[in-house]
């Protein structure tokens, strides 16, 4: 189904639903809620729904990137602490 603005509503809803599920399961509350808002707005405001879905994926990526950086920093700190303990 296509809206008057030229948006494919079913595609928007599918993408928002995927962003919601992946967001809540793997990314936390922020991407999950943004994806859910995109899903709920798809019928009445498809342009807003598309923006919410886009920001859900952006938030998901930022959260994962920060998580990876924090894990790397954790291991660097552990290795530095073990290396500086100096066993003779």
PyMOL Python script that loads the backbone (N, CA, C, O; Angstrom):
from pymol import cmd

cmd.read_pdbstr("""\
ATOM      1  N   UNK A   1       0.853  -1.173   0.000  1.00  0.00           N
ATOM      2  CA  UNK A   1       0.000   0.000   0.000  1.00  0.00           C
ATOM      3  C   UNK A   1       0.899   1.236   0.000  1.00  0.00           C
ATOM      4  O   UNK A   1       1.868   1.300   0.756  1.00  0.00           O
ATOM      5  N   UNK A   2       0.587   2.195  -0.828  1.00  0.00           N
ATOM      6  CA  UNK A   2       1.350   3.426  -0.930  1.00  0.00           C
ATOM      7  C   UNK A   2       0.519   4.574  -0.392  1.00  0.00           C
ATOM      8  O   UNK A   2      -0.671   4.689  -0.686  1.00  0.00           O
ATOM      9  N   UNK A   3       1.159   5.417   0.396  1.00  0.00           N
ATOM     10  CA  UNK A   3       0.469   6.576   0.953  1.00  0.00           C
ATOM     11  C   UNK A   3       0.446   7.702  -0.071  1.00  0.00           C
ATOM     12  O   UNK A   3       1.147   7.628  -1.081  1.00  0.00           O
ATOM     13  N   UNK A   4      -0.351   8.747   0.172  1.00  0.00           N
ATOM     14  CA  UNK A   4      -0.388   9.878  -0.750  1.00  0.00           C
ATOM     15  C   UNK A   4       0.975  10.554  -0.931  1.00  0.00           C
ATOM     16  O   UNK A   4       1.220  11.159  -1.975  1.00  0.00           O
ATOM     17  N   UNK A   5       1.855  10.465   0.052  1.00  0.00           N
ATOM     18  CA  UNK A   5       3.171  11.078  -0.048  1.00  0.00           C
ATOM     19  C   UNK A   5       4.159  10.242  -0.844  1.00  0.00           C
ATOM     20  O   UNK A   5       5.305  10.653  -1.028  1.00  0.00           O
ATOM     21  N   UNK A   6       3.738   9.081  -1.318  1.00  0.00           N
ATOM     22  CA  UNK A   6       4.608   8.213  -2.097  1.00  0.00           C
ATOM     23  C   UNK A   6       5.405   7.217  -1.277  1.00  0.00           C
ATOM     24  O   UNK A   6       6.339   6.605  -1.795  1.00  0.00           O
ATOM     25  N   UNK A   7       5.057   7.040  -0.006  1.00  0.00           N
ATOM     26  CA  UNK A   7       5.768   6.102   0.852  1.00  0.00           C
ATOM     27  C   UNK A   7       5.102   4.739   0.804  1.00  0.00           C
ATOM     28  O   UNK A   7       3.876   4.645   0.755  1.00  0.00           O
ATOM     29  N   UNK A   8       5.898   3.691   0.819  1.00  0.00           N
ATOM     30  CA  UNK A   8       5.389   2.329   0.910  1.00  0.00           C
ATOM     31  C   UNK A   8       5.206   2.017   2.400  1.00  0.00           C
ATOM     32  O   UNK A   8       6.171   1.737   3.111  1.00  0.00           O
ATOM     33  N   UNK A   9       3.947   2.070   2.859  1.00  0.00           N
ATOM     34  CA  UNK A   9       3.636   1.927   4.284  1.00  0.00           C
ATOM     35  C   UNK A   9       4.075   0.562   4.817  1.00  0.00           C
ATOM     36  O   UNK A   9       4.644   0.474   5.905  1.00  0.00           O
ATOM     37  N   UNK A  10       3.815  -0.488   4.063  1.00  0.00           N
ATOM     38  CA  UNK A  10       4.163  -1.826   4.543  1.00  0.00           C
ATOM     39  C   UNK A  10       5.671  -1.968   4.705  1.00  0.00           C
ATOM     40  O   UNK A  10       6.136  -2.590   5.660  1.00  0.00           O
ATOM     41  N   UNK A  11       6.428  -1.403   3.792  1.00  0.00           N
ATOM     42  CA  UNK A  11       7.880  -1.450   3.888  1.00  0.00           C
ATOM     43  C   UNK A  11       8.368  -0.650   5.087  1.00  0.00           C
ATOM     44  O   UNK A  11       9.265  -1.089   5.807  1.00  0.00           O
ATOM     45  N   UNK A  12       7.781   0.526   5.303  1.00  0.00           N
ATOM     46  CA  UNK A  12       8.131   1.334   6.471  1.00  0.00           C
ATOM     47  C   UNK A  12       7.849   0.578   7.766  1.00  0.00           C
ATOM     48  O   UNK A  12       8.673   0.564   8.680  1.00  0.00           O
ATOM     49  N   UNK A  13       6.683  -0.046   7.833  1.00  0.00           N
ATOM     50  CA  UNK A  13       6.311  -0.783   9.046  1.00  0.00           C
ATOM     51  C   UNK A  13       7.237  -1.969   9.271  1.00  0.00           C
ATOM     52  O   UNK A  13       7.618  -2.252  10.406  1.00  0.00           O
ATOM     53  N   UNK A  14       7.603  -2.668   8.193  1.00  0.00           N
ATOM     54  CA  UNK A  14       8.491  -3.819   8.319  1.00  0.00           C
ATOM     55  C   UNK A  14       9.869  -3.378   8.820  1.00  0.00           C
ATOM     56  O   UNK A  14      10.429  -3.991   9.728  1.00  0.00           O
ATOM     57  N   UNK A  15      10.408  -2.320   8.229  1.00  0.00           N
ATOM     58  CA  UNK A  15      11.718  -1.819   8.655  1.00  0.00           C
ATOM     59  C   UNK A  15      11.693  -1.325  10.096  1.00  0.00           C
ATOM     60  O   UNK A  15      12.637  -1.561  10.851  1.00  0.00           O
ATOM     61  N   UNK A  16      10.627  -0.647  10.478  1.00  0.00           N
ATOM     62  CA  UNK A  16      10.502  -0.155  11.847  1.00  0.00           C
ATOM     63  C   UNK A  16      10.359  -1.311  12.837  1.00  0.00           C
ATOM     64  O   UNK A  16      10.908  -1.259  13.938  1.00  0.00           O
ATOM     65  N   UNK A  17       9.631  -2.345  12.451  1.00  0.00           N
ATOM     66  CA  UNK A  17       9.463  -3.510  13.322  1.00  0.00           C
ATOM     67  C   UNK A  17      10.797  -4.226  13.520  1.00  0.00           C
ATOM     68  O   UNK A  17      11.121  -4.647  14.630  1.00  0.00           O
ATOM     69  N   UNK A  18      11.565  -4.361  12.450  1.00  0.00           N
ATOM     70  CA  UNK A  18      12.890  -4.983  12.564  1.00  0.00           C
ATOM     71  C   UNK A  18      13.789  -4.136  13.467  1.00  0.00           C
ATOM     72  O   UNK A  18      14.503  -4.672  14.314  1.00  0.00           O
ATOM     73  N   UNK A  19      13.753  -2.814  13.286  1.00  0.00           N
ATOM     74  CA  UNK A  19      14.555  -1.925  14.127  1.00  0.00           C
ATOM     75  C   UNK A  19      14.126  -2.032  15.588  1.00  0.00           C
ATOM     76  O   UNK A  19      14.966  -1.974  16.486  1.00  0.00           O
ATOM     77  N   UNK A  20      12.826  -2.188  15.831  1.00  0.00           N
ATOM     78  CA  UNK A  20      12.321  -2.326  17.196  1.00  0.00           C
ATOM     79  C   UNK A  20      12.844  -3.604  17.843  1.00  0.00           C
ATOM     80  O   UNK A  20      13.367  -3.576  18.957  1.00  0.00           O
ATOM     81  N   UNK A  21      12.702  -4.711  17.146  1.00  0.00           N
ATOM     82  CA  UNK A  21      13.106  -6.002  17.708  1.00  0.00           C
ATOM     83  C   UNK A  21      14.614  -6.049  17.927  1.00  0.00           C
ATOM     84  O   UNK A  21      15.078  -6.405  19.010  1.00  0.00           O
ATOM     85  N   UNK A  22      15.375  -5.690  16.896  1.00  0.00           N
ATOM     86  CA  UNK A  22      16.838  -5.707  17.020  1.00  0.00           C
ATOM     87  C   UNK A  22      17.290  -4.692  18.073  1.00  0.00           C
ATOM     88  O   UNK A  22      18.226  -4.948  18.830  1.00  0.00           O
ATOM     89  N   UNK A  23      16.623  -3.549  18.113  1.00  0.00           N
ATOM     90  CA  UNK A  23      16.975  -2.528  19.092  1.00  0.00           C
ATOM     91  C   UNK A  23      16.779  -3.002  20.512  1.00  0.00           C
ATOM     92  O   UNK A  23      17.677  -2.854  21.342  1.00  0.00           O
ATOM     93  N   UNK A  24      15.619  -3.572  20.811  1.00  0.00           N
ATOM     94  CA  UNK A  24      15.368  -4.032  22.174  1.00  0.00           C
ATOM     95  C   UNK A  24      16.231  -5.235  22.541  1.00  0.00           C
ATOM     96  O   UNK A  24      16.698  -5.331  23.676  1.00  0.00           O
ATOM     97  N   UNK A  25      16.449  -6.152  21.605  1.00  0.00           N
ATOM     98  CA  UNK A  25      17.191  -7.369  21.919  1.00  0.00           C
ATOM     99  C   UNK A  25      18.696  -7.112  21.996  1.00  0.00           C
ATOM    100  O   UNK A  25      19.362  -7.616  22.901  1.00  0.00           O
ATOM    101  N   UNK A  26      19.232  -6.339  21.064  1.00  0.00           N
ATOM    102  CA  UNK A  26      20.696  -6.192  20.967  1.00  0.00           C
ATOM    103  C   UNK A  26      21.220  -4.792  21.238  1.00  0.00           C
ATOM    104  O   UNK A  26      22.431  -4.619  21.377  1.00  0.00           O
ATOM    105  N   UNK A  27      20.362  -3.790  21.318  1.00  0.00           N
ATOM    106  CA  UNK A  27      20.869  -2.431  21.408  1.00  0.00           C
ATOM    107  C   UNK A  27      20.410  -1.650  22.612  1.00  0.00           C
ATOM    108  O   UNK A  27      21.009  -0.625  22.939  1.00  0.00           O
ATOM    109  N   UNK A  28      19.387  -2.090  23.272  1.00  0.00           N
ATOM    110  CA  UNK A  28      18.903  -1.367  24.432  1.00  0.00           C
ATOM    111  C   UNK A  28      17.576  -0.683  24.179  1.00  0.00           C
ATOM    112  O   UNK A  28      16.918  -0.902  23.163  1.00  0.00           O
ATOM    113  N   UNK A  29      17.207   0.145  25.128  1.00  0.00           N
ATOM    114  CA  UNK A  29      15.884   0.763  25.100  1.00  0.00           C
ATOM    115  C   UNK A  29      15.767   1.889  24.070  1.00  0.00           C
ATOM    116  O   UNK A  29      14.715   2.049  23.451  1.00  0.00           O
ATOM    117  N   UNK A  30      16.822   2.660  23.884  1.00  0.00           N
ATOM    118  CA  UNK A  30      16.717   3.828  23.004  1.00  0.00           C
ATOM    119  C   UNK A  30      16.414   3.426  21.557  1.00  0.00           C
ATOM    120  O   UNK A  30      15.443   3.927  20.990  1.00  0.00           O
ATOM    121  N   UNK A  31      17.209   2.537  20.935  1.00  0.00           N
ATOM    122  CA  UNK A  31      16.854   2.162  19.566  1.00  0.00           C
ATOM    123  C   UNK A  31      15.531   1.405  19.493  1.00  0.00           C
ATOM    124  O   UNK A  31      14.803   1.521  18.507  1.00  0.00           O
ATOM    125  N   UNK A  32      15.219   0.638  20.520  1.00  0.00           N
ATOM    126  CA  UNK A  32      13.953  -0.086  20.535  1.00  0.00           C
ATOM    127  C   UNK A  32      12.755   0.850  20.560  1.00  0.00           C
ATOM    128  O   UNK A  32      11.787   0.649  19.827  1.00  0.00           O
ATOM    129  N   UNK A  33      12.821   1.867  21.400  1.00  0.00           N
ATOM    130  CA  UNK A  33      11.719   2.830  21.501  1.00  0.00           C
ATOM    131  C   UNK A  33      11.606   3.656  20.221  1.00  0.00           C
ATOM    132  O   UNK A  33      10.497   3.921  19.756  1.00  0.00           O
ATOM    133  N   UNK A  34      12.736   4.063  19.647  1.00  0.00           N
ATOM    134  CA  UNK A  34      12.679   4.822  18.389  1.00  0.00           C
ATOM    135  C   UNK A  34      12.079   3.982  17.264  1.00  0.00           C
ATOM    136  O   UNK A  34      11.287   4.482  16.466  1.00  0.00           O
ATOM    137  N   UNK A  35      12.457   2.710  17.202  1.00  0.00           N
ATOM    138  CA  UNK A  35      11.859   1.822  16.205  1.00  0.00           C
ATOM    139  C   UNK A  35      10.371   1.639  16.433  1.00  0.00           C
ATOM    140  O   UNK A  35       9.594   1.615  15.479  1.00  0.00           O
ATOM    141  N   UNK A  36       9.974   1.513  17.674  1.00  0.00           N
ATOM    142  CA  UNK A  36       8.550   1.375  18.001  1.00  0.00           C
ATOM    143  C   UNK A  36       7.769   2.625  17.611  1.00  0.00           C
ATOM    144  O   UNK A  36       6.664   2.529  17.076  1.00  0.00           O
ATOM    145  N   UNK A  37       8.341   3.793  17.877  1.00  0.00           N
ATOM    146  CA  UNK A  37       7.683   5.037  17.464  1.00  0.00           C
ATOM    147  C   UNK A  37       7.550   5.102  15.943  1.00  0.00           C
ATOM    148  O   UNK A  37       6.530   5.553  15.421  1.00  0.00           O
ATOM    149  N   UNK A  38       8.579   4.653  15.241  1.00  0.00           N
ATOM    150  CA  UNK A  38       8.496   4.603  13.785  1.00  0.00           C
ATOM    151  C   UNK A  38       7.394   3.679  13.316  1.00  0.00           C
ATOM    152  O   UNK A  38       6.678   3.996  12.366  1.00  0.00           O
ATOM    153  N   UNK A  39       7.249   2.539  13.973  1.00  0.00           N
ATOM    154  CA  UNK A  39       6.193   1.598  13.603  1.00  0.00           C
ATOM    155  C   UNK A  39       4.805   2.187  13.854  1.00  0.00           C
ATOM    156  O   UNK A  39       3.901   2.055  13.029  1.00  0.00           O
ATOM    157  N   UNK A  40       4.655   2.838  15.010  1.00  0.00           N
ATOM    158  CA  UNK A  40       3.341   3.379  15.363  1.00  0.00           C
ATOM    159  C   UNK A  40       2.942   4.573  14.496  1.00  0.00           C
ATOM    160  O   UNK A  40       1.752   4.809  14.290  1.00  0.00           O
ATOM    161  N   UNK A  41       3.904   5.320  13.991  1.00  0.00           N
ATOM    162  CA  UNK A  41       3.609   6.506  13.185  1.00  0.00           C
ATOM    163  C   UNK A  41       3.508   6.204  11.688  1.00  0.00           C
ATOM    164  O   UNK A  41       3.168   7.095  10.910  1.00  0.00           O
ATOM    165  N   UNK A  42       3.789   4.989  11.275  1.00  0.00           N
ATOM    166  CA  UNK A  42       3.874   4.669   9.848  1.00  0.00           C
ATOM    167  C   UNK A  42       2.570   4.929   9.098  1.00  0.00           C
ATOM    168  O   UNK A  42       2.611   5.359   7.945  1.00  0.00           O
ATOM    169  N   UNK A  43       1.442   4.687   9.702  1.00  0.00           N
ATOM    170  CA  UNK A  43       0.161   4.863   9.000  1.00  0.00           C
ATOM    171  C   UNK A  43      -0.221   6.331   8.833  1.00  0.00           C
ATOM    172  O   UNK A  43      -0.678   6.728   7.761  1.00  0.00           O
ATOM    173  N   UNK A  44      -0.043   7.133   9.864  1.00  0.00           N
ATOM    174  CA  UNK A  44      -0.481   8.528   9.802  1.00  0.00           C
ATOM    175  C   UNK A  44       0.607   9.481   9.297  1.00  0.00           C
ATOM    176  O   UNK A  44       0.319  10.395   8.524  1.00  0.00           O
ATOM    177  N   UNK A  45       1.835   9.274   9.725  1.00  0.00           N
ATOM    178  CA  UNK A  45       2.929  10.186   9.382  1.00  0.00           C
ATOM    179  C   UNK A  45       4.123   9.383   8.867  1.00  0.00           C
ATOM    180  O   UNK A  45       5.074   9.157   9.614  1.00  0.00           O
ATOM    181  N   UNK A  46       4.092   8.949   7.612  1.00  0.00           N
ATOM    182  CA  UNK A  46       5.168   8.083   7.116  1.00  0.00           C
ATOM    183  C   UNK A  46       6.545   8.759   7.081  1.00  0.00           C
ATOM    184  O   UNK A  46       7.561   8.088   7.263  1.00  0.00           O
ATOM    185  N   UNK A  47       6.593  10.060   6.853  1.00  0.00           N
ATOM    186  CA  UNK A  47       7.893  10.740   6.824  1.00  0.00           C
ATOM    187  C   UNK A  47       8.518  10.740   8.216  1.00  0.00           C
ATOM    188  O   UNK A  47       9.718  10.512   8.363  1.00  0.00           O
ATOM    189  N   UNK A  48       7.696  10.997   9.239  1.00  0.00           N
ATOM    190  CA  UNK A  48       8.181  10.959  10.621  1.00  0.00           C
ATOM    191  C   UNK A  48       8.587   9.537  10.997  1.00  0.00           C
ATOM    192  O   UNK A  48       9.585   9.339  11.691  1.00  0.00           O
ATOM    193  N   UNK A  49       7.829   8.561  10.548  1.00  0.00           N
ATOM    194  CA  UNK A  49       8.151   7.164  10.827  1.00  0.00           C
ATOM    195  C   UNK A  49       9.502   6.792  10.228  1.00  0.00           C
ATOM    196  O   UNK A  49      10.292   6.085  10.853  1.00  0.00           O
ATOM    197  N   UNK A  50       9.760   7.266   9.031  1.00  0.00           N
ATOM    198  CA  UNK A  50      11.038   6.983   8.378  1.00  0.00           C
ATOM    199  C   UNK A  50      12.190   7.602   9.166  1.00  0.00           C
ATOM    200  O   UNK A  50      13.251   6.993   9.296  1.00  0.00           O
ATOM    201  N   UNK A  51      11.986   8.809   9.690  1.00  0.00           N
ATOM    202  CA  UNK A  51      13.024   9.468  10.496  1.00  0.00           C
ATOM    203  C   UNK A  51      13.275   8.718  11.797  1.00  0.00           C
ATOM    204  O   UNK A  51      14.423   8.528  12.196  1.00  0.00           O
ATOM    205  N   UNK A  52      12.196   8.290  12.461  1.00  0.00           N
ATOM    206  CA  UNK A  52      12.356   7.542  13.711  1.00  0.00           C
ATOM    207  C   UNK A  52      13.116   6.236  13.457  1.00  0.00           C
ATOM    208  O   UNK A  52      13.985   5.858  14.243  1.00  0.00           O
ATOM    209  N   UNK A  53      12.788   5.555  12.369  1.00  0.00           N
ATOM    210  CA  UNK A  53      13.451   4.295  12.057  1.00  0.00           C
ATOM    211  C   UNK A  53      14.928   4.529  11.753  1.00  0.00           C
ATOM    212  O   UNK A  53      15.787   3.764  12.191  1.00  0.00           O
ATOM    213  N   UNK A  54      15.218   5.588  11.000  1.00  0.00           N
ATOM    214  CA  UNK A  54      16.610   5.918  10.692  1.00  0.00           C
ATOM    215  C   UNK A  54      17.386   6.199  11.976  1.00  0.00           C
ATOM    216  O   UNK A  54      18.504   5.713  12.142  1.00  0.00           O
ATOM    217  N   UNK A  55      16.802   6.975  12.880  1.00  0.00           N
ATOM    218  CA  UNK A  55      17.482   7.298  14.134  1.00  0.00           C
ATOM    219  C   UNK A  55      17.600   6.088  15.048  1.00  0.00           C
ATOM    220  O   UNK A  55      18.531   6.006  15.850  1.00  0.00           O
ATOM    221  N   UNK A  56      16.664   5.145  14.936  1.00  0.00           N
ATOM    222  CA  UNK A  56      16.789   3.903  15.705  1.00  0.00           C
ATOM    223  C   UNK A  56      18.043   3.150  15.275  1.00  0.00           C
ATOM    224  O   UNK A  56      18.790   2.657  16.120  1.00  0.00           O
ATOM    225  N   UNK A  57      18.279   3.059  13.966  1.00  0.00           N
ATOM    226  CA  UNK A  57      19.474   2.371  13.473  1.00  0.00           C
ATOM    227  C   UNK A  57      20.741   3.140  13.819  1.00  0.00           C
ATOM    228  O   UNK A  57      21.766   2.533  14.128  1.00  0.00           O
ATOM    229  N   UNK A  58      20.684   4.461  13.771  1.00  0.00           N
ATOM    230  CA  UNK A  58      21.850   5.267  14.136  1.00  0.00           C
ATOM    231  C   UNK A  58      22.181   5.074  15.615  1.00  0.00           C
ATOM    232  O   UNK A  58      23.344   4.888  15.972  1.00  0.00           O
ATOM    233  N   UNK A  59      21.167   5.116  16.470  1.00  0.00           N
ATOM    234  CA  UNK A  59      21.380   4.903  17.905  1.00  0.00           C
ATOM    235  C   UNK A  59      21.927   3.502  18.167  1.00  0.00           C
ATOM    236  O   UNK A  59      22.802   3.320  19.014  1.00  0.00           O
ATOM    237  N   UNK A  60      21.412   2.519  17.441  1.00  0.00           N
ATOM    238  CA  UNK A  60      21.891   1.142  17.571  1.00  0.00           C
ATOM    239  C   UNK A  60      23.383   1.070  17.234  1.00  0.00           C
ATOM    240  O   UNK A  60      24.152   0.449  17.967  1.00  0.00           O
ATOM    241  N   UNK A  61      23.790   1.693  16.147  1.00  0.00           N
ATOM    242  CA  UNK A  61      25.185   1.692  15.742  1.00  0.00           C
ATOM    243  C   UNK A  61      26.080   2.404  16.745  1.00  0.00           C
ATOM    244  O   UNK A  61      27.177   1.936  17.050  1.00  0.00           O
ATOM    245  N   UNK A  62      25.614   3.525  17.252  1.00  0.00           N
ATOM    246  CA  UNK A  62      26.396   4.279  18.240  1.00  0.00           C
ATOM    247  C   UNK A  62      26.582   3.466  19.515  1.00  0.00           C
ATOM    248  O   UNK A  62      27.679   3.421  20.072  1.00  0.00           O
ATOM    249  N   UNK A  63      25.518   2.825  19.975  1.00  0.00           N
ATOM    250  CA  UNK A  63      25.600   2.021  21.196  1.00  0.00           C
ATOM    251  C   UNK A  63      26.572   0.860  21.014  1.00  0.00           C
ATOM    252  O   UNK A  63      27.371   0.575  21.906  1.00  0.00           O
ATOM    253  N   UNK A  64      26.509   0.189  19.867  1.00  0.00           N
ATOM    254  CA  UNK A  64      27.438  -0.923  19.610  1.00  0.00           C
ATOM    255  C   UNK A  64      28.862  -0.423  19.505  1.00  0.00           C
ATOM    256  O   UNK A  64      29.773  -1.052  20.041  1.00  0.00           O
ATOM    257  N   UNK A  65      29.079   0.697  18.825  1.00  0.00           N
ATOM    258  CA  UNK A  65      30.437   1.244  18.694  1.00  0.00           C
ATOM    259  C   UNK A  65      31.005   1.611  20.065  1.00  0.00           C
ATOM    260  O   UNK A  65      32.162   1.312  20.360  1.00  0.00           O
ATOM    261  N   UNK A  66      30.200   2.252  20.893  1.00  0.00           N
ATOM    262  CA  UNK A  66      30.651   2.595  22.248  1.00  0.00           C
ATOM    263  C   UNK A  66      30.950   1.343  23.066  1.00  0.00           C
ATOM    264  O   UNK A  66      31.917   1.303  23.826  1.00  0.00           O
ATOM    265  N   UNK A  67      30.124   0.338  22.905  1.00  0.00           N
ATOM    266  CA  UNK A  67      30.355  -0.919  23.618  1.00  0.00           C
ATOM    267  C   UNK A  67      31.667  -1.572  23.225  1.00  0.00           C
ATOM    268  O   UNK A  67      32.397  -2.065  24.085  1.00  0.00           O
ATOM    269  N   UNK A  68      31.975  -1.581  21.934  1.00  0.00           N
ATOM    270  CA  UNK A  68      33.226  -2.165  21.463  1.00  0.00           C
ATOM    271  C   UNK A  68      34.414  -1.358  21.980  1.00  0.00           C
ATOM    272  O   UNK A  68      35.410  -1.933  22.421  1.00  0.00           O
ATOM    273  N   UNK A  69      34.315  -0.041  21.929  1.00  0.00           N
ATOM    274  CA  UNK A  69      35.398   0.809  22.434  1.00  0.00           C
ATOM    275  C   UNK A  69      35.606   0.564  23.931  1.00  0.00           C
ATOM    276  O   UNK A  69      36.747   0.479  24.385  1.00  0.00           O
ATOM    277  N   UNK A  70      34.537   0.450  24.690  1.00  0.00           N
ATOM    278  CA  UNK A  70      34.670   0.204  26.128  1.00  0.00           C
ATOM    279  C   UNK A  70      35.300  -1.150  26.425  1.00  0.00           C
ATOM    280  O   UNK A  70      36.095  -1.263  27.358  1.00  0.00           O
ATOM    281  N   UNK A  71      34.965  -2.171  25.659  1.00  0.00           N
ATOM    282  CA  UNK A  71      35.578  -3.490  25.858  1.00  0.00           C
ATOM    283  C   UNK A  71      37.070  -3.421  25.551  1.00  0.00           C
ATOM    284  O   UNK A  71      37.874  -3.983  26.294  1.00  0.00           O
ATOM    285  N   UNK A  72      37.453  -2.745  24.473  1.00  0.00           N
ATOM    286  CA  UNK A  72      38.866  -2.598  24.128  1.00  0.00           C
ATOM    287  C   UNK A  72      39.603  -1.843  25.229  1.00  0.00           C
ATOM    288  O   UNK A  72      40.691  -2.247  25.638  1.00  0.00           O
ATOM    289  N   UNK A  73      39.015  -0.747  25.710  1.00  0.00           N
ATOM    290  CA  UNK A  73      39.644   0.009  26.797  1.00  0.00           C
ATOM    291  C   UNK A  73      39.780  -0.836  28.064  1.00  0.00           C
ATOM    292  O   UNK A  73      40.786  -0.738  28.767  1.00  0.00           O
ATOM    293  N   UNK A  74      38.793  -1.649  28.352  1.00  0.00           N
ATOM    294  CA  UNK A  74      38.839  -2.525  29.519  1.00  0.00           C
ATOM    295  C   UNK A  74      40.042  -3.453  29.433  1.00  0.00           C
ATOM    296  O   UNK A  74      40.787  -3.591  30.403  1.00  0.00           O
ATOM    297  N   UNK A  75      40.242  -4.097  28.270  1.00  0.00           N
ATOM    298  CA  UNK A  75      41.370  -5.008  28.123  1.00  0.00           C
ATOM    299  C   UNK A  75      42.706  -4.270  28.157  1.00  0.00           C
ATOM    300  O   UNK A  75      43.682  -4.795  28.695  1.00  0.00           O
ATOM    301  N   UNK A  76      42.767  -3.081  27.601  1.00  0.00           N
ATOM    302  CA  UNK A  76      43.999  -2.292  27.666  1.00  0.00           C
ATOM    303  C   UNK A  76      44.341  -1.962  29.118  1.00  0.00           C
ATOM    304  O   UNK A  76      45.498  -2.070  29.522  1.00  0.00           O
ATOM    305  N   UNK A  77      43.353  -1.565  29.893  1.00  0.00           N
ATOM    306  CA  UNK A  77      43.585  -1.239  31.300  1.00  0.00           C
ATOM    307  C   UNK A  77      44.009  -2.481  32.091  1.00  0.00           C
ATOM    308  O   UNK A  77      44.907  -2.405  32.930  1.00  0.00           O
ATOM    309  N   UNK A  78      43.377  -3.603  31.832  1.00  0.00           N
ATOM    310  CA  UNK A  78      43.741  -4.854  32.525  1.00  0.00           C
ATOM    311  C   UNK A  78      45.174  -5.243  32.189  1.00  0.00           C
ATOM    312  O   UNK A  78      45.957  -5.566  33.083  1.00  0.00           O
ATOM    313  N   UNK A  79      45.525  -5.213  30.892  1.00  0.00           N
ATOM    314  CA  UNK A  79      46.887  -5.575  30.501  1.00  0.00           C
ATOM    315  C   UNK A  79      47.905  -4.603  31.080  1.00  0.00           C
ATOM    316  O   UNK A  79      48.997  -5.021  31.466  1.00  0.00           O
ATOM    317  N   UNK A  80      47.580  -3.335  31.150  1.00  0.00           N
ATOM    318  CA  UNK A  80      48.490  -2.344  31.719  1.00  0.00           C
ATOM    319  C   UNK A  80      48.648  -2.582  33.213  1.00  0.00           C
ATOM    320  O   UNK A  80      49.753  -2.458  33.740  1.00  0.00           O
ATOM    321  N   UNK A  81      47.572  -2.920  33.903  1.00  0.00           N
ATOM    322  CA  UNK A  81      47.644  -3.163  35.345  1.00  0.00           C
ATOM    323  C   UNK A  81      48.450  -4.433  35.644  1.00  0.00           C
ATOM    324  O   UNK A  81      49.244  -4.463  36.583  1.00  0.00           O
ATOM    325  N   UNK A  82      48.241  -5.468  34.845  1.00  0.00           N
ATOM    326  CA  UNK A  82      48.985  -6.713  35.057  1.00  0.00           C
ATOM    327  C   UNK A  82      50.459  -6.505  34.724  1.00  0.00           C
ATOM    328  O   UNK A  82      51.338  -7.007  35.424  1.00  0.00           O
ATOM    329  N   UNK A  83      50.722  -5.763  33.653  1.00  0.00           N
ATOM    330  CA  UNK A  83      52.111  -5.509  33.251  1.00  0.00           C
ATOM    331  C   UNK A  83      52.859  -4.644  34.235  1.00  0.00           C
ATOM    332  O   UNK A  83      54.069  -4.807  34.387  1.00  0.00           O
ATOM    333  N   UNK A  84      52.196  -3.739  34.902  1.00  0.00           N
ATOM    334  CA  UNK A  84      52.864  -2.839  35.833  1.00  0.00           C
ATOM    335  C   UNK A  84      53.009  -3.441  37.229  1.00  0.00           C
ATOM    336  O   UNK A  84      53.715  -2.886  38.071  1.00  0.00           O
ATOM    337  N   UNK A  85      52.351  -4.564  37.481  1.00  0.00           N
ATOM    338  CA  UNK A  85      52.470  -5.180  38.804  1.00  0.00           C
ATOM    339  C   UNK A  85      53.860  -5.750  39.000  1.00  0.00           C
ATOM    340  O   UNK A  85      54.347  -5.840  40.127  1.00  0.00           O
ATOM    341  N   UNK A  86      54.499  -6.134  37.911  1.00  0.00           N
ATOM    342  CA  UNK A  86      55.912  -6.548  37.921  1.00  0.00           C
ATOM    343  C   UNK A  86      56.246  -7.669  38.878  1.00  0.00           C
ATOM    344  O   UNK A  86      56.583  -7.420  40.035  1.00  0.00           O
ATOM    345  N   UNK A  87      56.157  -8.873  38.421  1.00  0.00           N
ATOM    346  CA  UNK A  87      56.559 -10.006  39.272  1.00  0.00           C
ATOM    347  C   UNK A  87      58.038 -10.304  39.025  1.00  0.00           C
ATOM    348  O   UNK A  87      58.464 -10.484  37.884  1.00  0.00           O
ATOM    349  N   UNK A  88      58.813 -10.352  40.111  1.00  0.00           N
ATOM    350  CA  UNK A  88      60.262 -10.592  39.998  1.00  0.00           C
ATOM    351  C   UNK A  88      60.579 -11.969  40.480  1.00  0.00           C
ATOM    352  O   UNK A  88      61.741 -12.374  40.471  1.00  0.00           O
TER     353      UNK A  88
END
""", "prot")
cmd.dss("prot")
cmd.show_as("cartoon", "prot")
cmd.util.cbc("prot")
cmd.orient("prot")
